[in-house]
């Protein structure tokens, strides 16, 4: 009887150990990731002004702190300025924040 109980417990606990082992990733390589500014840049197309302004502010803040991303972000913001020529308020806001963050 004890042998069957022990085998029962071994079956339970060993199967849970296997589940834990299977939950661990088996690869050791570095995963690729999307920089946060790429995700934020999608909000530049939003029609809501608050979302647009927040995206511009965060992009400029990231560009001022992360010099590696600055050229890409400035390119995105310049493209936004050229696409929004019909909306001078947005263009003025982008230029204002870029000047505040010393990106121009």
C-alpha positions in Angstrom: 0.0 0.0 0.0 2.8 2.4 0.9 4.5 1.7 -2.4 1.4 2.7 -4.3 1.0 5.9 -2.3 4.6 6.8 -2.9 4.3 6.2 -6.6 1.2 8.3 -6.6 2.9 11.2 -4.9 5.9 10.8 -7.1 3.7 10.9 -10.1 2.1 14.2 -8.9 5.2 16.0 -7.8 7.4 14.9 -10.8 4.7 15.9 -13.2 4.6 19.4 -11.6 8.3 19.6 -11.9 8.1 18.8 -15.6 5.5 21.6 -16.0 7.8 24.1 -14.3 10.7 23.0 -16.5 8.5 23.3 -19.7 7.4 26.8 -18.6 11.0 27.9 -18.8 12.2 29.2 -22.2 14.7 26.8 -23.7 16.5 29.4 -25.9 19.3 31.5 -24.6 19.4 34.2 -27.3 18.5 37.8 -26.8 15.0 38.6 -27.9 14.3 41.4 -30.4 12.1 44.2 -29.1 10.3 47.1 -30.5 11.5 50.4 -29.1 8.8 52.3 -27.2 9.0 55.3 -29.5 7.8 53.3 -32.4 4.6 52.4 -30.5 4.1 56.0 -29.4 4.6 57.3 -32.9 1.4 55.5 -34.0 -0.5 58.0 -31.7 0.6 60.9 -33.9 -2.1 59.8 -36.4 -4.8 60.0 -33.7 -7.5 62.7 -34.3 -7.8 63.5 -30.6 -5.6 66.5 -29.7 -4.7 65.2 -26.2 -3.4 61.9 -27.6 -1.5 63.7 -30.3 0.1 66.2 -27.9 1.0 63.4 -25.4 2.7 61.5 -28.2 4.7 64.5 -29.3 5.7 65.3 -25.7 6.8 61.7 -25.0 8.7 61.4 -28.3 10.6 64.6 -27.6 11.3 63.5 -24.1 12.7 60.2 -25.3 14.8 61.9 -27.9 16.3 64.3 -25.4 17.3 61.4 -23.1 18.2 58.7 -25.6 20.6 60.0 -28.1 20.6 56.7 -30.0 16.9 57.2 -30.8 17.1 61.0 -31.4 17.7 61.0 -35.1 14.9 58.5 -35.8 12.4 60.4 -33.6 13.3 63.8 -35.1 12.7 62.2 -38.5 9.3 61.0 -37.4 8.4 64.4 -36.0 9.6 66.2 -39.2 7.4 63.8 -41.2 4.5 64.7 -38.9 5.0 68.4 -39.5 5.0 67.9 -43.3 1.9 65.7 -43.2 0.0 68.2 -41.0 0.5 71.4 -43.0 -3.3 71.9 -43.1 -3.4 71.9 -39.3 -1.2 74.7 -38.2 -2.0 74.1 -34.5 -0.5 70.7 -34.6 2.6 71.9 -36.5 3.1 74.8 -34.0 2.8 72.4 -31.1 5.4 70.0 -32.5 7.8 72.8 -33.2 7.2 74.3 -29.7 8.0 71.0 -27.9 11.0 70.3 -30.1 12.4 73.7 -29.2 11.7 73.2 -25.5 13.5 69.9 -25.6 16.3 71.4 -27.7 15.9 69.1 -30.6 15.8 71.8 -33.3 
